[in-house]
Amino acid sequence: MPYERDPVSVLWDAAAAQLLARARSARGGWQGTRVADPSDRQRVMLMALGINPNARDLPSAVGGRARAGHGLNAKTRWVRGFTRAVWYHNDRRNGGPGLALELEVGRWKPAGVRVPSGYAVRLRVRRGGSAALRAVERKQASARIWTGEGEPGSRWSDPGLRDWA
């Protein structure tokens, strides 16, 4: 199955790139944002594609989050799209810096004076290079996306489980 971007993540390109840029500038410090709830227009557009942005997050990684401590809980399909946009803009194959990132999704928060309702998300850049390689090598095979031979591992994302073509 050929690679195709998640249509929800495309909607988040500008916001994801901005958060990534702020996290890079923070040199290891956390940078946060609020992933605003989808507008009525966005909901209608995505529902026409068969995507419910308010649906529970079901990652397409084999095994999902079935085991405790494995994978990011993005809470909803909408927020999962945002996180995919962040990873996309970081990926070297897409012109990104290819940094070691730590991304967390918090709880839903109501609208404030200047902030829309939505989920709190924060991102920071972790040390990379040889330190990151050693960290990956310490991971158990069940927690890896790729094996040491470059084959899909236990946490590989199965394109057949995606809700977009």
Secondary structure, DSSP 8 states (H G I E B T S, - for coil): ------HHHHHTHHHHHHHHHHHHHTTT--EEEEEE---HHHHHHHHHTT--TTSB----BTTTT-STT-S---SBHHHHHHHHHHHHHH-GGGT----EEEEEEEEEE---SSS-SEEEEEEEEE--THHHHHHHHHS-GGG-SB-TTSSB-TT-B-GGG-S--
